[in-house]
Amino acid sequence: MSYDLIIIGSGPGGYVAAIRASQLGLKVAIVERAELGGICLNWGCIPTKALLKSAQVFEYLQHAADYGIKVSGGEADFPVVVKRSRDVAEGMSKGVQFLLKKNKIDVIKGFGKVQPGKKVEVDDAEKKTVYEAKHIIIAVGARSRQLPNLPFTAGKIIGYRDAMVLPKLPKSMVVVGSGAIGSEFAYFYATMGTKVTLVEFLPAVVPVEDEEVSKQLERSFKKMGMTVMTSSEVLSVDTKGDGCKVKIKSKVGEQIVECDVVLSAVGIQTNLENIGLEEAGIAADKGKILVNPYYQTNIPGYYAIGDCVPGQALAHVASAEGIICVEKIAGHNPEPLNYNNIPGCTYTSPEIASVGYTEKQAKEKGFKIKVGKFPYSASGKASAAGHKDGFVKLIFDAKYGELLGAHMIGYNVTEMIAELVVARKLETTGHEILKSVHPHPTMSEAVMEAAAQAYGEVIHL
């Protein structure tokens, strides 16, 4: 069978690209070896947020007295928490199935492999079938990266997928890596009652974030009872016996931390093995398929998007890339993606959200900057909500007033960051932000106040 477009992978890059291509009149098929929706909907973004919501509710119950509410007997039923997460993921996957059917997209089950001559071979375990297309998009995603000294061991050293479906709540856990995945699971398990030790090789947790944000998250984690070890390295894990003995090298020397489970959250690696890149002549480097700004590979008719190409490994990035790619295929003239205007969110408590340059990066780029910072402790809504930890920090070009970066940590900031993404897209200045009336009382007032603070006009600080 022949198509205008075949997409390998149905994650947030693949299925979004398929739907947009169908809207543009292309005959589309999507190849998927597992659940529709890919890692994000089934084993990533969505089910982890369901787990984190359960943790947040449990945290509220533990602090109900702070709000004048008496609660007795509140306890976490961990298997039910996990089941709710899986149910949410299953519902989202069915939603993608509905959308693909609605948009008349053929779903081909099996393992997809690109071949020369604009062909895709699909192995469904029973037979191999070859399909032809005018265009082929590779959207195969990624998986947990394993370190040589941290090989996954059933029930002992695990990746994020196993961390989502543990049969019971561990009493203790060492989390290796404090990026978004590691920090979110560290918060989840610590809130549910696990004794968590978070180990980060670099000098700060969430190391891609602004330094002040990293310091605030570390303080918040320590306040909830978590042990945080930065500038530290896991040398080895002894899995003999019932638990794990983790040898950690830190600034003060080597030590052994005993725990039930070790979660390795040290990044991802792409799923490029055995998908036919070499046979088709498609160029890749350092585990990523090389593409131009419209996601065309070096071989005409073959494209790649999402985690398997250079750039941020984020669901919303993959979706944006997929839309740009198919619009270009359909003869449109889409604007290339500005990777410096991609928001990043970490769903810990407090939440983290950011876009653009950090203060350090802006200085390294040679900008003369104005920095405005407004703490949640000065926000009426944050005080009323009982969430006074955190702040909004904005960085402006001192010469032209352009917003260079926004960095937030605190309650609900993942819902607030979009305002600053739009502001950067529109090249908004600091004065335009501070003169835009924000509703009171809201958390988002902190954005206006941070802009005002940068220009010496802050009122409530």
Secondary structure as GFF3:
##gff-version 3
##sequence-region A 1 461
A	DSSP	beta_strand	2	8	.	.	.	ID=ss1
A	DSSP	alpha_helix	14	23	.	.	.	ID=ss2
A	DSSP	beta_strand	28	32	.	.	.	ID=ss3
A	DSSP	alpha_helix	38	43	.	.	.	ID=ss4
A	DSSP	alpha_helix	45	62	.	.	.	ID=ss5
A	DSSP	three_ten_helix	64	67	.	.	.	ID=ss6
A	DSSP	alpha_helix	78	102	.	.	.	ID=ss7
A	DSSP	beta_strand	106	109	.	.	.	ID=ss8
A	DSSP	beta_strand	111	115	.	.	.	ID=ss9
A	DSSP	beta_strand	119	123	.	.	.	ID=ss10
A	DSSP	beta_strand	128	138	.	.	.	ID=ss11
A	DSSP	beta_strand	142	144	.	.	.	ID=ss12
A	DSSP	beta_strand	157	158	.	.	.	ID=ss13
A	DSSP	alpha_helix	160	163	.	.	.	ID=ss14
A	DSSP	beta_strand	172	176	.	.	.	ID=ss15
A	DSSP	alpha_helix	180	192	.	.	.	ID=ss16
A	DSSP	beta_strand	195	199	.	.	.	ID=ss17
A	DSSP	alpha_helix	211	223	.	.	.	ID=ss18
A	DSSP	beta_strand	227	229	.	.	.	ID=ss19
A	DSSP	beta_strand	233	238	.	.	.	ID=ss20
A	DSSP	beta_strand	244	250	.	.	.	ID=ss21
A	DSSP	beta_strand	253	259	.	.	.	ID=ss22
A	DSSP	beta_strand	261	264	.	.	.	ID=ss23
A	DSSP	beta_strand	268	270	.	.	.	ID=ss24
A	DSSP	alpha_helix	277	280	.	.	.	ID=ss25
A	DSSP	beta_strand	284	285	.	.	.	ID=ss26
A	DSSP	beta_strand	288	289	.	.	.	ID=ss27
A	DSSP	beta_strand	302	304	.	.	.	ID=ss28
A	DSSP	three_ten_helix	306	308	.	.	.	ID=ss29
A	DSSP	alpha_helix	315	329	.	.	.	ID=ss30
A	DSSP	three_ten_helix	339	341	.	.	.	ID=ss31
A	DSSP	beta_strand	344	346	.	.	.	ID=ss32
A	DSSP	beta_strand	351	356	.	.	.	ID=ss33
A	DSSP	alpha_helix	359	364	.	.	.	ID=ss34
A	DSSP	beta_strand	369	375	.	.	.	ID=ss35
A	DSSP	three_ten_helix	376	378	.	.	.	ID=ss36
A	DSSP	alpha_helix	380	385	.	.	.	ID=ss37
A	DSSP	beta_strand	391	397	.	.	.	ID=ss38
A	DSSP	beta_strand	403	410	.	.	.	ID=ss39
A	DSSP	alpha_helix	413	425	.	.	.	ID=ss40
A	DSSP	alpha_helix	430	434	.	.	.	ID=ss41
A	DSSP	alpha_helix	445	454	.	.	.	ID=ss42
###
